Amino acid sequence: MSNEFKNILKKHAKSFYFAGLLLDKQTLNDAAILYAFCRQLDDSADNLKSNNTYDLKYLIEDYRQPVPKDSVNLYFKKIQKKYALKQKFIDDLILGVTSDTNFKQPQNVKDLLLYSYQVAGTVGALMAKILGATSQNAEKFAIDLGIGMQLTNISRDIKEDSINNRIYIPQDMLPNNFSLKDILNEKNKKCIFDATNQILEIAEKYYQSGIDGIYFIPSRNRFSILIAAILYNSIGKKIVKNKHVYLKKRIYLNFFEKIFILIKNYFTKNKQYKITEPVHKTNELHIPYQLLL
């Protein structure tokens, strides 16, 4: 069963899988179970067939049972108990994923960041425990890394999301009465890129906080998460460099780019980590957007 979860991670989260290979076998396996749980919920919400809400409802109700029937739910419940994963983060994740079945475009950055917390910041907090970050102070930093990654995903998947009838770019970043059909209109590519660039600039703040929080992760797992953060952040930087084509083709890092980033950061890794416990910028990163309510 462990290979099944790793294969899901390898297929759908190539950058994280690449970085995860630096983890020990058990930690990677448990991280893959968490990812499979999140992925299954997300896929069910994203499935636009008529039964999608029923499937998601079934999965959520099954997860709530003492002994789930679904194998992914069952294995996830085991690691939830093993690592004492907070129910709040799981409930907030479910809330965010469920919101996609009745999608509403974010009105502003506050809406975007709250959604990003729900569907990805929560995963960051859960993943931190699996990686050995047991300090409660680690949670907010881990949430920020998840938010940064989600903002990168949103920036990368604008075309794909529009095909699925979704625009995650906040309304107030786009012209009045901007609609789905306007996404792929060539005349709008500048305003879309400007909004994308703004989202990626916001993501930078959350990446930096997330990387600061690597301080709380045991040394054996630090480098893997550092590489995962840099890989995802590099996708955003590549989007900016390829602004004329990123709405036409999916931007990703190829194998050689990943190897280059790995080697480059291996020799400077000790310079990347905080040597004293970081102080979280809660007033700047969380409170204005009412995260962690």
N, C-alpha and C positions, 0 to 999 in steps of 0.2 A: 504493500500500500504506500510506503514512503516514496517509492519511485514514481508512483502515480501523481502525488502532490508535487514532487520536484519537476515532473514533466509539465504540469500546468504552469508552474512558475517559469520554466524555461521557455515555454511557448508564448506566454502573454506578458512577461515582464523580463525581457532579455537583459536589460541593464542591471536590474537587481539580482537576477540569477548569476550573471557574470561576477558581480561583487560578492554574492553569497558563497561562491566557491572558495572564498578565503576563510569561511567559517568552518568550525568543526561539523562533522556529519550530523550529529544530533540537533545542534542549533539550527542548521540549515533545514533539516527535516521539519522541525517545529515551526520555523518561519514560513516554510512552504505550506503547512497546514493552515496557518493564519491567512496566508494569501489566497488559498483555495476557498476558504470560507467567505472571504470578502468578494472574491471573483464570482462565486456562484450567486451570491445575492445581487451583485451588480449586473451580471449577465441576465438574470431573471427580470430585473427592472428594465434593462435595455431592450429586451426582446419585445418587438412591437406587434407580435401576434396577439390575437384576441384573448388568449389565456394567460397573458403575462402577469396580470395582477393576482390571479388565482395561484399561479406557481410561486410567486414571491410570498403571498400570504401563507401558503402551505409550508414553505421553507422556514419562515419566521415562527409559525406555530409549532413546527417540528422541533426547531432549536429550543423552544421554551419548555419542551418536555424533559422530564428527568433523564430518560434514555431515548434520544432521537433515533428515528428509523433511517434517516438519510446518513450515509457513511461520512460525508464531509462534516456535517453537523456533529456527529458522534465523536469523531476524532478531535474536532475543535473544542468540544466540551471537556475533553480529557486534558488538553493543554490549558484551557481556561482554569481548570482546577489546579493543575500542576504549577502554574505561575501566578495563581491568585489574580487573574486579570480582572480589572474593574468592570463591573456590570454597566456602569454609566457610559463608558466609552463604547461598549457594544450596543447599548440602547441608542446612543447618539448616532452611531454608524447606521443602524437600521432606519432611524428617522431620516437621515440624509438620503439613503438609497431609495427609500419609499417615496420620497418627494419627487424622484425622477419619473414615477408612474403618472404623476399629474404635473408635468413640467411647467414651470414658470420662469421666464428669463429673469436673472437678477436685475434689480433696478439700479443698484449701485455697488460700490466696492464692499460695503458692509455686508450686503446679501451674498456676494461672491465669496467672501472670506468665511462667513458662517457656514455656507454650503461646503467649502473646501475643508473646514474643520471637521464637519460631520462625516464626509466620505473618505477623508485621507488623514487629517490630523489625528483622528481617533485611532487609525491604524498605526500611525507613528508611535502613539502612546502605548498601544498594545505590543508593538514590536520591540519597544525599548525594554519591556520587562523580559521578553524572551531572550534578548541579547545580554541580559544581566544587569541592566540599570535599575537597581532596586530603590534608589533614593526618590522620594516624591518630587524633589526639586528637578528631577530629570524630565518629568512629564511635559511641562510646558515647552521645553526645548525640542522634545521629540515631536510634539504636536506641530511645531513650527516647520520642522523638516518635512513632515507630511503635507502641510499646506503648500510649501514651496514646490514640492513635486507635483501636487495637483494643479497648481497654476501653470506649471510647465506642460502638463498633459492637456489642459484646456487650450493653451496657446498652440500646441502641436496639432490638435484634433479639430480645428475650427471647421474645415471642410467636411470631415466625416460626421461631426455633430449636426451640421446643417442638413445633411442628407437624412439624418434621423430626426429632423424637425426640432432641433435644439440650438439655441444660441446662448452660450455661457458668458459672452462678453456683456458687461452691464449696460443697461439701456442708456445711462447718462454718459457713456463713453462713445456713443454712436449718434448719428444724426437723428432728428425726430422722424418717427414713423418708419424707421429702418425695419425691414422684414427679412424673413428667411431667404427669399428669392434674391435679395440684394447682396448676400454674402459672396456669391460667385460672379457678381457683375464686375467686370474689369474696372469700371470707373470708380468703384468703391474700395479698390485695394489699398489706397493710401490711408484712408480713414480707418480701415480694419487693421492695417499694420501699425498705425499710431496707437490704437487701442491695445493691440497685442504687446507692443513694446512697453506700454504703461503697465500692463499686467506683469510682464517679466521683470520690470524694475521693482514692483512691489514684491515679487517672488524673491528677489535678491536679499531683502531684509530678513525674510523668513529662512532662507538657506543659511545665511550667516549665523542666525540664532541657533538653527539646528546643528550646524557644525560646531558652534561653541559648546553645545550640550553633549558632544561626544565625550567630553571630560568625564561624564558619569558612567560611561560604558566600560566594562573591564577591558584591560589592554589587549587581551586575545581577540576581541571582536571590533576594536576601534577602527582598524584600517579598512575593514570590509565596508563599514558604514560610511567612512570618509569617501571611499571610492564610489559608493552608490550615490552619495550626495553630489559629488563632482560630476559624475556621468550624467545625471539628470539635469544638473545646472548647465552642463555643456550642450545639451540638446537645445535649451533656450537660447544660448549664445549662437548656436548654429542657425536657428530660426532667424535671428536678427541679421546674420550675415547673408542669408538666402531669402531676403524679404520679397524678392520678385517671383519666387517659385514655391514658397511654403504653402500657399493656398492651392497649388496644383498637385503637389506630391508630398507625401508624408516625409517629414524630416526625422532622421534617426542617426545614431552613431554606428559606423561599420566596425567590424572586428579589429581592424588595424588602429582605428581611432581609440578604441577602448584600451588596447594594449599600450598605446602611446601614453594615454592618461595614467594607466596603472604604473608604468615604469617611471614616468615623470614624477609622480607623487610619492612613489616608494622612497626615493632618495631625499625627499623634503618633508616626509610625513610628520616628523617630530616638531617641525615648525608650525604645523597646522593646528595642533592641539593646545587648548588652554592648560596652563600649569597650575592655575589657581581656580577655585570654583567660580564659574561665571554667575553673574546676576542677571536674571531674566528681565527683559524690557517689557514687562506686563502692561504698563500704562500706554505704551506705544503700539504693541502688537496684538494685545488681546482685549483690553477694556473698551477701546472705541468701537469695537466690532461685536461686543457682547458675546465673546467666546467663553466656553466653559461655564455657562449659566447653570 
